[in-house]
């Protein structure tokens, strides 16, 4: 099989240069952990990302990158492929891009992308440590966003820094992106893509246990609103309970989930996955008064769907399922629920098979791990779809080991962060080539 690293001979890293990069990765471990600690301590939930992005911009600049801060212009984004609709305040969100641009490349260009937005913590009293405390215990850092995915951001930045600390720099263009809204729309990655950076390959260091992504599901967020008829509870049978009706609709989606998980529906990549398609009711709001039959109820539901199905296809399937259920229902057929879409309208994505970047990444991983990396057909979505489908940059994911993602006591394994940094640094050097720092 051909060498995946197409680099001009004079820019190929020597054994001595790779050893210097390795030493720099080791020497930077404490600084990397401290940067991660800083990032985790920003409670960067939706709408609160500005402060952490300012810190990232400073870190990118300190690494010698030319920094651009790009606000999310929703009016423009809404006209673009890949946009997902929002119903939250649109002001103040921005993405940060750091660039090392080379006019005459000696190798191939690389894009590294991470997101700083995190999901809510849930009840804080359930956590062993404060959710944004960044406590280190037994080789793990605990905190919301520690794994998903601020550790990946620290690793990709320190991969670039390791070259600099070894007296080197990439001999081809390298772009780093720190984005928002990964957890709900992908609009941050879309704004970054519209800045015009197209590279030969991209890696997102999502916390996938050092596996290489080969496929990911599509994700659709939908909102169902049910109208009932309020009455006093003393005559409850005369009313129509919107919360109960909403529950019946939500339960009916389990039938759709079961059909989509059937063996005949699955692409080969997901044939052996235990339960790849999940329908999740993640939020519900309803009722007006404790002693009144509830007049309205709204719930938000997340649908996963396989490659080979588009967002438009999935919408049609959800709408057809709901229409059948409503038509057969003795109450809902006379007062149909309202279905709208807010948040993810994420297409499935499969990175190009046998791309030289993935072969090169696997080669570097194997050199350190002693065995080739596993591959992953993810049952979630990532911004890889935006970079690949909209931005035209073939993209995979490769990142550290983490646990309790979106749950209580989220953690990341710090040894895995170190190894991902090492792998990315060596891959970067061999993919882009190297030259003395400060070269023209």
C-alpha positions in Angstrom: 0.0 0.0 0.0 1.3 3.5 -0.9 2.8 5.8 1.7 -0.1 8.0 3.0 2.3 10.9 3.7 2.9 12.8 0.5 5.5 15.2 1.7 8.4 16.8 -0.1 11.6 15.0 0.9 13.3 18.0 2.5 10.2 18.5 4.7 9.9 15.0 6.0 10.6 15.0 9.7 13.8 13.2 10.7 14.0 10.7 13.5 15.7 13.4 15.6 13.0 15.9 14.9 10.3 13.4 15.8 12.2 12.6 19.0 12.2 16.4 19.8 8.5 16.6 19.2 8.0 13.6 21.5 10.0 15.3 24.2 8.0 18.5 23.8 4.7 16.5 24.2 6.1 15.0 27.4 7.4 18.4 28.7 4.0 20.0 28.0 1.9 17.6 30.0 1.4 19.7 33.1 0.7 22.8 31.0 -1.8 20.9 29.0 -3.6 19.7 32.1 -3.7 23.2 33.5 -5.1 24.5 30.2 -7.8 21.9 30.3 -8.5 22.7 33.9 -9.0 26.4 32.9 -11.3 25.5 30.0 -13.5 23.2 32.1 -14.0 25.9 34.8 -15.8 28.0 32.2 -19.5 27.0 32.5 -19.9 27.3 28.7 -23.5 26.1 28.3 -25.6 27.5 25.4 -25.4 31.3 25.4 -22.4 31.4 27.8 -19.6 30.6 25.5 -18.0 34.0 25.0 -15.6 33.9 28.0 -14.1 30.5 27.1 -13.8 31.5 23.5 -11.8 34.6 24.5 -9.4 32.3 26.5 -9.1 30.0 23.4 -8.3 33.0 21.2 -5.5 33.9 23.6 -4.2 30.4 23.6 -4.2 30.2 19.8 -2.4 33.5 19.6 0.2 32.3 22.1 0.8 29.3 19.9 1.8 31.6 17.0 -1.4 31.3 15.1 -3.1 34.2 13.2 -6.5 34.5 15.0 -9.9 35.4 13.6 -13.0 35.7 15.7 -16.2 35.1 13.6 -19.6 36.0 15.0 -22.6 33.8 14.1 -24.7 35.7 11.6 -27.9 33.7 11.8 -29.6 35.6 9.0 -26.8 34.5 6.6 -26.5 31.0 8.1 -30.2 30.4 7.6 -29.7 30.6 3.8 -26.9 28.0 3.8 -27.0 24.2 3.5 -26.3 22.6 6.9 -28.2 25.2 8.9 -30.3 24.1 11.8 -33.1 26.5 13.1 -32.9 28.0 16.6 -35.4 29.5 19.0 -32.9 31.1 21.4 -31.3 34.5 21.5 -28.9 34.9 18.6 -26.5 37.6 19.9 -23.0 37.1 21.2 -22.0 33.7 19.8 -18.7 33.4 17.9 -16.2 30.9 16.6 -12.5 31.3 16.9 -10.2 30.3 14.1 -6.4 30.1 14.3 -4.3 29.7 11.1 -0.8 28.8 10.2 -0.7 29.6 6.5 2.0 28.5 4.1 2.2 29.9 0.6 4.2 27.0 -0.9 3.2 23.8 0.9 5.6 20.9 1.2 2.9 18.5 2.3 -0.8 18.5 2.8 -3.0 20.8 4.8 -4.8 19.9 8.0 -7.8 21.2 9.8 -8.3 20.5 13.5 -11.8 21.3 15.0 -13.2 21.2 18.6 -16.2 22.6 20.3 -16.4 24.5 23.6 -20.1 24.4 24.3 -21.3 21.9 26.9 -24.7 20.5 27.8 -26.4 21.4 31.2 -25.1 19.6 34.3 -28.4 18.3 35.6 -28.9 18.3 39.4 -25.5 19.4 40.8 -26.1 17.5 44.1 -25.7 14.2 42.2 -22.1 15.0 41.3 -19.3 13.8 43.4 -17.3 16.9 42.6 -18.5 20.4 41.5 -19.5 20.1 37.8 -17.2 22.9 36.8 -14.5 22.2 39.4 -12.1 20.3 37.1 -11.1 18.0 40.0 -8.3 15.5 39.2 -8.6 12.2 40.9 -6.9 8.8 40.1 -5.7 10.0 36.7 -9.1 11.4 35.6 -10.3 15.0 35.4 -13.9 15.4 36.4 -16.2 18.1 35.1 -18.8 19.0 32.5 -17.0 19.3 29.2 -13.8 17.7 30.4 -14.3 14.9 27.9 -16.9 16.4 25.6 -14.8 18.0 24.4 -12.4 20.4 25.9 -9.7 17.8 26.4 -9.7 17.3 22.6 -9.2 21.1 22.2 -6.3 21.1 24.5 -4.8 18.1 22.7 -5.0 19.5 19.3 -3.6 22.9 20.3 -0.7 21.2 22.1 0.0 19.1 19.1 0.8 22.3 17.3 2.6 23.7 20.3 4.8 20.6 20.5 6.2 21.3 17.0 6.9 24.9 18.0 8.6 23.8 21.3 10.8 21.4 19.2 11.9 24.4 17.1 9.7 23.5 14.1 6.5 24.5 12.4 4.2 22.8 9.9 5.4 23.1 6.3 1.8 23.3 5.1 -1.3 25.1 6.1 -2.9 24.2 9.4 -6.2 25.5 10.6 -7.6 25.2 14.2 -11.3 25.9 14.8 -13.0 26.4 18.2 -16.7 26.3 17.6 -20.1 26.6 19.5 -23.5 25.0 19.1 -22.1 21.6 18.3 -24.4 20.1 21.0 -27.5 21.5 19.4 -27.2 22.6 15.8 -23.7 22.6 14.2 -24.2 26.3 13.2 -20.9 27.2 14.8 -19.0 24.8 12.5 -21.0 26.1 9.6 -19.9 29.7 10.4 -16.3 28.5 10.6 -16.7 26.7 7.3 -18.0 29.8 5.6 -14.8 31.6 6.5 -13.4 29.6 3.5 -10.9 27.2 5.0 -10.8 24.0 2.9 -8.0 21.5 3.8 -6.9 18.1 2.6 -8.2 16.5 5.8 -9.7 17.3 9.1 -9.6 15.6 12.5 -12.0 16.3 15.4 -10.7 15.0 18.7 -14.0 13.9 20.0 -13.8 11.6 23.1 -14.1 8.3 21.2 -11.4 6.3 23.0 -8.8 6.7 20.3 -10.9 5.1 17.6 -11.2 6.4 14.0 -14.7 7.4 13.0 -16.1 5.6 9.9 -19.8 6.7 10.1 -22.2 8.7 12.2 -25.9 8.9 12.4 -28.1 11.8 11.3 -30.0 13.6 14.1 -33.3 15.4 14.0 -34.8 17.4 16.8 -38.6 17.8 16.8 -41.1 19.6 19.0 -44.6 18.3 19.5 -47.3 20.6 21.0 -50.6 19.2 22.2 -53.7 21.2 23.0 -56.2 19.8 25.5 -59.3 21.3 27.2 -58.9 22.6 30.7 -61.5 22.0 33.5 -61.5 22.0 37.2 -60.4 18.6 38.6 -63.8 18.1 40.2 -65.1 17.5 36.7 -61.9 16.1 35.2 -63.7 13.7 32.9 -65.1 16.6 31.0 -61.7 18.0 30.2 -59.0 16.7 27.8 -55.6 16.1 29.5 -52.9 17.5 27.2 -50.1 16.0 29.3 -51.6 12.5 29.1 -52.1 12.8 25.3 -48.5 14.0 24.9 -47.3 10.9 26.8 -49.3 8.7 24.4 -47.7 10.3 21.4 -44.2 10.0 22.9 -44.8 6.4 23.7 -45.9 5.8 20.1 -42.5 6.9 18.9 -41.1 3.7 20.6 -42.8 1.8 17.8 -41.0 3.9 15.2 -37.7 3.4 17.1 -38.2 -0.4 17.1 -38.9 -0.5 13.3 -35.8 1.6 12.6 -33.6 -0.8 14.7 -34.8 -3.8 12.8 -32.0 -5.8 11.1 -33.4 -5.1 7.6 -33.2 -1.4 8.2 -29.5 -1.3 9.2 -26.6 -0.4 7.0 -23.6 -2.8 7.3 -21.7 -0.5 9.6 -24.4 -0.8 12.2 -25.3 -4.5 11.7 -23.9 -5.5 15.1 -24.7 -2.4 17.1 -27.0 -3.4 20.1 -29.4 -0.5 19.7 -28.1 2.2 17.3 -31.3 4.2 16.8 -32.6 6.0 19.9 -35.7 8.2 20.2 -35.3 10.4 23.3 -37.8 12.7 24.8 -35.4 15.1 26.5 -37.6 18.0 27.6 -41.3 18.4 28.5 -43.4 21.4 29.6 -47.1 21.4 30.3 -50.1 22.4 32.4 -51.0 25.7 34.0 -52.4 25.0 37.4 -52.2 22.0 39.8 -56.0 21.8 40.2 -56.8 22.2 36.6 -56.8 19.6 33.8 -53.8 20.7 31.7 -54.7 22.6 28.6 -51.4 22.3 26.7 -48.2 20.3 26.7 -45.0 20.5 24.6 -42.2 18.0 24.4 -38.9 17.9 22.5 -37.7 14.7 21.0 -34.5 13.6 19.4 -34.5 11.0 16.5 -31.4 9.3 15.2 -31.3 7.9 11.7 -28.9 5.9 9.5 -26.7 6.9 6.7 -28.7 6.6 3.5 -31.6 8.5 5.0 -31.7 12.3 4.6 -33.1 14.9 7.0 -36.0 15.3 4.5 -36.6 11.6 4.5 -36.6 11.4 8.3 -39.0 14.4 8.6 -41.4 12.6 6.2 -41.1 9.4 8.3 -41.8 11.2 11.6 -44.7 13.1 10.0 -46.2 10.0 8.5 -46.0 8.1 11.8 -47.6 10.9 13.7 -50.4 11.3 11.1 -51.2 7.5 11.4 -51.3 7.7 15.2 -53.4 10.8 15.3 -55.9 9.4 12.7 -56.5 6.3 14.8 -56.8 8.2 18.1 -60.3 9.0 19.4 -59.3 12.4 20.7 -56.3 13.6 18.7 -58.0 13.1 15.4 -60.2 16.0 16.1 -57.4 18.2 17.6 -54.2 17.2 15.9 -50.9 18.1 17.6 -48.5 20.6 16.1 -45.1 19.4 14.9 -42.2 21.8 14.5 -38.5 21.6 14.2 -35.9 23.5 16.3 -32.3 22.5 16.7 -30.5 19.6 15.0 -31.3 18.9 11.3 -28.1 16.9 11.0 -27.4 14.8 7.9 -25.7 11.4 8.4 -22.0 11.3 7.4 -19.6 8.7 6.3 -16.0 9.9 5.8 -14.4 8.7 2.6 -13.2 5.2 3.0 -9.4 4.5 2.8 -8.5 8.1 2.8 -4.7 8.6 3.1 -5.2 10.7 6.2 -7.0 7.9 8.1 -4.3 5.4 7.0 -1.6 7.8 8.2 -3.4 8.4 11.5 -3.8 4.6 12.0 -0.1 4.1 11.2 1.0 6.7 13.8 -1.5 5.3 16.4 -0.2 1.8 15.9 3.4 2.8 16.3 2.6 4.0 19.9 -0.2 1.7 20.9 1.3 -1.5 19.4 -1.9 -2.3 17.5 -4.1 -0.6 14.9 -6.9 1.6 16.2 -10.4 0.3 16.2 -13.0 2.0 14.0 -16.3 3.5 15.2 -19.7 3.8 13.6 -21.1 6.4 15.9 -24.7 6.4 17.1 -24.4 10.2 17.6 -23.6 13.1 15.4 -20.5 15.4 15.3 -19.5 18.5 13.3 -17.7 16.1 10.9 -20.8 16.3 8.7 -20.5 20.1 8.4 -16.8 20.0 7.6 -17.2 17.2 5.2 -20.6 17.7 3.5 -20.7 21.5 3.5 -17.1 22.5 3.8 -15.6 19.9 1.4 -12.9 18.8 3.8 -12.8 15.0 4.4 -13.2 14.6 8.2 -12.9 11.9 10.8 -12.8 11.9 14.6 -10.0 10.6 16.9 -9.8 11.7 20.5 -9.3 10.7 24.2 -11.0 8.3 26.5 -13.9 9.7 28.5 -17.0 8.6 30.4 -20.4 9.9 31.6 -20.7 12.1 28.6 -23.8 14.3 29.1 -24.3 12.5 32.4 -23.3 12.9 36.0 -19.5 12.9 36.9 -18.3 13.4 33.4 -14.6 12.6 33.2 -11.6 12.3 30.9 -8.6 10.0 31.2 -5.5 12.3 31.3 -3.2 9.6 30.1 -5.3 9.2 27.0 -5.2 13.0 26.4 -1.4 12.8 26.5 -1.4 9.9 24.0 -3.8 11.7 21.7 -1.6 14.8 21.8 1.4 12.7 20.9 -0.4 10.9 18.1 -1.7 14.2 16.6 1.7 15.9 16.9 3.5 13.1 15.0 0.7 12.8 12.5 0.8 16.6 12.0 4.5 16.6 11.4 4.4 13.7 8.9 1.2 14.9 7.1 2.1 18.6 6.6 5.9 18.2 6.7 8.1 20.4 9.0 10.5 23.2 8.6 12.5 25.4 11.1 10.2 27.6 13.1 9.9 31.0 11.5 10.4 29.7 8.0 9.1 31.7 5.0 
